[in-house]
Amino acid sequence: MKAVCPNSEKHTRFITTAKVVQEWEVDQEGNFLSCISPSVEAIEGPNPERTWNCSECGAFAEVSE
């Protein structure tokens, strides 16, 4: 997989999403109270089908597999 900024090939850092597991504190009915840990593990990393934005200029990146 490779992401390319359309504004500059020198821009090599991007913002995208990943799916992570968190530990939550909940009440007896399962309602969220607080997040115990920011993230325990990643269950799915970056995906070329999601939006990728250049960290430097904000442009939508072109991502290929």
C-alpha positions in Angstrom: 0.0 0.0 0.0 1.3 3.5 -0.8 -0.3 6.9 -0.2 0.8 9.9 -2.3 -0.1 13.6 -1.6 -1.3 15.2 -4.9 0.3 18.5 -3.9 3.8 17.3 -3.1 5.7 13.9 -3.2 7.7 15.3 -0.3 4.7 15.0 1.9 5.0 11.6 3.4 2.7 11.6 6.5 -1.0 11.0 6.4 -4.0 10.9 8.7 -6.5 8.0 8.4 -8.5 5.7 10.7 -7.9 2.4 12.4 -10.2 0.2 14.5 -9.0 -0.2 18.1 -10.2 -1.9 21.2 -10.7 0.1 24.4 -11.4 -0.9 28.0 -14.5 1.0 29.3 -16.0 1.3 32.8 -19.7 0.8 32.5 -22.7 0.7 34.8 -24.7 -2.4 35.5 -26.8 -1.8 32.4 -23.8 -1.5 30.1 -23.9 2.3 29.8 -20.6 4.0 29.2 -19.1 5.8 32.2 -15.4 6.3 31.3 -12.6 5.1 29.2 -10.0 3.1 31.2 -7.4 2.9 28.5 -7.0 4.9 25.3 -6.4 1.8 23.3 -5.6 -1.8 24.1 -5.0 -3.2 20.7 -5.6 -2.5 17.0 -8.0 -4.9 15.4 -7.8 -3.3 11.9 -5.0 -1.1 10.7 -5.1 1.5 7.9 -7.2 0.6 4.9 -6.8 2.0 1.4 -10.6 2.2 1.0 -10.8 4.8 3.8 -10.0 8.5 3.5 -6.4 9.5 3.9 -5.4 13.1 4.3 -1.9 14.6 4.1 -0.7 15.7 7.5 1.1 18.7 6.0 -1.4 20.3 3.7 -4.7 18.4 4.3 -5.2 17.2 0.7 -7.0 14.0 0.1 -4.3 11.4 -0.7 -4.2 8.9 -3.6 -3.8 5.5 -2.1 -2.9 2.3 -4.0 -2.5 -1.2 -2.9 
